[in-house]
């Protein structure tokens, strides 16, 4: 079968199921208002939560690094791409998170498919939540370890798995998201981490959506749940709250050394471009200096959540800045997304396989710099569309 024939058959099946996806075209800087497919809209579909991607200090840092270092690292970190700016960023991230060390990766996906196989191999066990991010799922597959999945947030089931398997396996790794990206709920880390520790397991928290947004100082879901010192491995991103690009893994110095020597997605990838690294460093500084961004993000999320609840529209189980409005049907969800776009609001519809079948939804993500009037306008428009 030719590539064209195979593509036609597979794409036809996607279209029949109502899960065929297309990319939208954005213009101008990522912020509360953007041009989407040629239409100026309020953006409620991004991950630039603290609105730092075009902050003047962040932009200027990237520009200055471009002039000094150029536009690319020019190679992998182990050959010729390990700049002093990479080492500085990693030291600053480790200091911020209270860990011994950190290591930057090109993407969050690459971080998970690098760190999980480094910590678990044949004869070992990885235990993961049923709603884990796709990169965690693929990292588990690549690890060659045995994998057990427990129902979302079900600590009784997790304990059962730990009890049944801890004595029959080598290393045991428990991997969870800090914030679940399609539901907006926080993993029950206050109970999960000590439970895993009692059975001698290592704990990895992918906090892509929690870093910079949750906790008293923005250290994320582990800080929010009071277990920051007990999590062995923290994975975070530079491309969301920190307004740049890339990801990192933070933990012990031994972990960093292990990843440098064994994580294939680190070893065989070009290093992050210096402008991206400089932007992340500047954003980290602004984030720490301006806690009002994190506070306002939380206030905006609560205003949206409460406003919709008052109209009878649920965003459960969300407790964070990711708010799902479940529609259910794929076609109805995407039609609602398009009607909102026509009325100046971009809140992307999400369908299977990103979420379980029958749970298609709008995934709404306010930003720290949305005005109250903009939040209220979204509430009014959603109520009109959903309730008539």
Long-range contacts (C-beta under 8 A, 24 or more apart in sequence): 17-330, 17-352, 18-330, 18-331, 18-334, 18-351, 19-330, 19-351, 19-352, 19-353, 21-351, 29-53, 29-54, 30-54, 30-243, 31-367, 31-369, 32-367, 32-369, 32-370, 32-371, 32-374, 34-346, 36-341, 36-346, 37-341, 39-341, 39-342, 39-344, 40-344, 41-341, 41-344, 41-345, 41-346, 42-344, 42-345, 42-346, 42-370, 42-374, 42-377, 42-378, 43-346, 43-367, 44-345, 44-346, 44-347, 44-364, 44-365, 44-366, 44-370, 44-378, 45-346, 45-347, 45-348, 45-363, 45-364, 45-365, 46-365, 46-367, 47-209, 47-239, 47-240, 47-241, 47-365, 48-240, 48-241, 48-243, 48-367, 49-212, 49-213, 49-240, 49-241, 49-297, 49-321, 49-365, 49-367, 49-368, 50-212, 50-213, 50-241, 50-242, 50-243, 50-283, 50-287, 50-293, 50-294, 50-297, 50-367, 50-368, 51-243, 51-293, 51-367, 51-368, 51-369, 52-241, 52-242, 52-243, 52-283, 52-286, 52-287, 52-293, 53-243, 53-244, 54-243, 55-243, 55-282, 55-283, 55-286, 57-282, 57-285, 57-286, 58-243, 58-244, 58-279, 58-282, 58-283, 58-286, 59-279, 60-282, 61-278, 61-279, 61-281, 61-282, 62-244, 62-275, 62-276, 62-278, 62-279, 62-282, 63-275, 64-278, 65-274, 65-275, 65-277, 65-278, 65-279, 66-274, 66-275, 68-274, 69-274, 69-275, 70-274, 71-273, 71-274, 71-275, 72-270, 72-273, 72-274, 73-270, 73-271, 73-272, 73-273, 73-274, 74-270, 75-270, 75-271, 76-267, 76-268, 76-269, 76-270, 76-271, 77-260, 77-266, 77-271, 78-260, 78-267, 81-270, 81-271, 82-271, 83-271, 83-274, 83-277, 85-274, 85-277, 85-278, 85-281, 86-271, 86-272, 86-277, 88-281, 89-277, 89-280, 89-281, 90-248, 90-256, 92-281, 92-284, 93-236, 93-248, 93-250, 93-284, 94-250, 96-219, 96-284, 96-288, 97-219, 97-220, 97-228, 97-234, 97-236, 97-250, 98-219, 98-228, 98-229, 99-234, 99-250, 99-251, 99-252, 100-251, 100-252, 100-253, 100-256, 101-250, 101-251, 101-252, 101-253, 101-255, 101-256, 102-248, 102-249, 102-250, 102-251, 102-256, 103-248, 103-249, 103-250, 103-256, 103-259, 103-260, 103-266, 104-238, 104-246, 104-247, 104-248, 104-271, 104-272, 104-277, 105-246, 105-247, 105-248, 105-249, 105-263, 105-265, 105-266, 105-269, 106-246, 106-247, 106-265, 106-269, 106-270, 106-271, 106-272, 107-239, 107-246, 107-247, 108-135, 108-206, 108-208, 108-235, 108-236, 108-237, 108-239, 108-247, 109-134, 109-135, 109-138, 110-247, 110-265, 110-266, 110-269, 111-135, 111-235, 111-247, 111-248, 111-249, 111-265, 112-136, 112-138, 112-139, 112-206, 112-235, 113-138, 113-139, 113-142, 113-265, 114-139, 114-249, 114-259, 114-263, 114-264, 114-265, 114-266, 115-139, 115-204, 115-233, 115-235, 115-249, 115-259, 115-263, 116-140, 116-142, 116-143, 116-173, 116-175, 116-204, 117-142, 117-143, 117-144, 117-262, 117-263, 117-264, 118-258, 118-259, 118-262, 118-263, 119-143, 119-171, 119-173, 119-202, 119-204, 119-233, 120-145, 120-171, 120-173, 121-145, 123-169, 123-170, 124-169, 124-170, 124-171, 124-172, 124-173, 125-165, 125-169, 125-170, 125-171, 125-172, 125-173, 126-172, 126-173, 126-174, 126-175, 127-158, 127-161, 127-162, 127-165, 127-172, 127-173, 127-174, 127-175, 127-201, 128-174, 128-175, 128-176, 129-153, 129-175, 129-176, 129-177, 129-187, 131-177, 131-180, 131-182, 131-183, 132-175, 132-176, 132-177, 132-206, 133-177, 133-181, 133-206, 133-208, 135-206, 136-175, 136-177, 136-206, 139-175, 140-175, 145-173, 152-180, 153-185, 153-187, 153-188, 155-188, 155-191, 155-192, 155-195, 158-192, 158-195, 158-196, 159-195, 159-199, 162-195, 162-196, 162-199, 162-201, 163-199, 166-199, 166-200, 166-201, 171-202, 172-196, 172-199, 172-200, 172-201, 172-202, 173-201, 173-202, 173-203, 173-204, 174-201, 174-202, 174-203, 174-204, 175-204, 175-206, 176-203, 176-204, 176-205, 176-206, 177-205, 177-206, 177-207, 177-208, 177-209, 178-205, 178-206, 178-207, 178-208, 178-209, 178-210, 178-211, 178-214, 178-220, 178-221, 178-222, 179-207, 179-208, 179-209, 179-210, 179-213, 179-214, 179-221, 179-320, 179-322, 180-322, 181-208, 181-209, 181-322, 182-322, 182-324, 182-350, 182-354, 182-355, 182-361, 182-363, 183-317, 183-318, 183-322, 183-324, 184-315, 184-317, 184-318, 184-319, 184-320, 184-321, 184-322, 184-323, 184-324, 185-317, 185-318, 185-319, 185-320, 186-210, 186-214, 186-221, 186-224, 186-225, 186-319, 186-320, 187-221, 187-225, 188-225, 189-221, 189-222, 189-225, 189-227, 189-231, 190-225, 190-226, 190-227, 193-222, 193-225, 193-227, 193-230, 193-231, 194-227, 194-230, 197-230, 202-232, 202-233, 203-230, 203-231, 203-232, 203-233, 204-231, 204-232, 204-233, 204-234, 204-235, 205-231, 205-233, 205-234, 205-235, 206-235, 207-234, 207-235, 207-236, 208-235, 208-236, 208-237, 208-240, 208-247, 209-240, 209-320, 209-321, 209-322, 210-236, 210-320, 211-236, 211-237, 211-240, 211-241, 211-242, 212-240, 212-241, 212-242, 212-287, 212-294, 213-241, 213-294, 213-297, 213-298, 213-320, 213-321, 214-294, 214-320, 217-288, 217-291, 218-287, 218-288, 218-291, 218-294, 238-276, 238-280, 238-283, 241-283, 241-287, 242-279, 242-280, 242-283, 242-284, 242-287, 243-279, 243-280, 243-283, 244-276, 244-277, 244-279, 244-280, 244-283, 245-272, 245-273, 245-276, 245-279, 245-280, 246-272, 246-276, 246-277, 246-280, 292-368, 293-368, 293-369, 294-368, 296-368, 296-369, 297-321, 297-366, 297-367, 297-368, 300-366, 300-367, 300-368, 300-370, 300-372, 300-375, 301-366, 303-372, 303-375, 303-376, 304-364, 304-366, 304-375, 304-378, 304-379, 307-375, 307-376, 307-379, 308-379, 308-382, 308-383, 311-379, 311-382, 311-383, 311-387, 312-387, 313-382, 313-383, 313-386, 313-387, 315-364, 321-365, 321-366, 322-363, 322-364, 322-365, 323-363, 323-364, 323-365, 323-366, 324-350, 324-361, 324-362, 324-363, 324-364, 325-361, 325-362, 325-364, 325-382, 325-386, 326-359, 326-360, 326-361, 327-360, 327-361, 327-362, 328-358, 328-359, 328-360, 329-358, 329-360, 330-360, 332-360, 333-360, 333-361, 333-362, 334-360, 336-362, 336-385, 336-386, 337-362, 339-385, 340-381, 340-382, 340-385, 343-381, 345-377, 345-378, 345-381, 347-378
